[in-house]
């Protein structure tokens, strides 16, 4: 990943579902762990409050209020 990439917060309504895209990531506000919204394998944050189950197509969140949606952006050249 480029050192110049940055993450920008994206507002979303979790009652409408959890969006996924190659440039979207979820951040646990408790431990700061950042997970891609489309990981190749099951993945969880360090404190286990956020977990993506690829086989089931499910995102498990202990507290929705502690979840942030981020978009990875690269500087324009």
SVG drawing of the C-alpha trace seen along z (x, -y; Angstrom):
<svg xmlns="http://www.w3.org/2000/svg" viewBox="-32 -15 37 35">
<polyline fill="none" stroke="black" stroke-width="0.4" points="0.0,0.0 1.2,-3.5 2.5,-5.5 0.6,-8.4 -2.8,-6.8 -5.1,-8.2 -8.4,-7.2 -11.4,-9.5 -14.5,-8.9 -17.7,-8.2 -21.1,-8.7 -23.4,-5.7 -26.6,-4.4 -25.9,-0.9 -29.7,-0.2 -29.5,-0.2 -26.8,2.5 -23.0,2.4 -21.5,1.2 -18.6,3.0 -16.2,1.9 -12.5,2.4 -11.8,-1.1 -14.0,-0.8 -12.7,0.2 -14.2,0.6 -12.5,-0.8 -13.1,0.3 -13.3,-2.8 -12.2,-0.8 -8.9,0.7 -8.4,-1.3 -8.1,1.8 -8.9,1.3 -10.3,4.1 -11.0,4.1 -14.7,4.4 -13.9,7.2 -11.2,9.3 -10.1,12.6 -10.4,14.5 -12.2,14.2 -10.8,11.3 -11.3,9.6 -10.0,6.5 -7.5,7.0 -10.2,6.6 -12.7,8.9 -15.5,6.3 -15.5,6.4 -15.4,9.5 -16.0,10.3 -17.1,13.8 -16.4,14.2 -18.1,17.6 -21.3,16.4 -21.1,12.9 -21.6,11.3 -20.1,8.4 -20.4,8.9 -20.2,5.8 -20.5,5.7 -21.5,2.1 -22.6,0.2 -21.8,-3.1 -18.1,-2.0 -17.8,-1.3 -16.5,-3.7 -16.6,-3.4 -13.5,-4.7 -12.7,-5.2 -9.0,-4.9 -7.9,-7.7 -4.7,-8.3 -3.4,-11.7 -4.1,-12.7 -0.9,-12.8"/>
</svg>
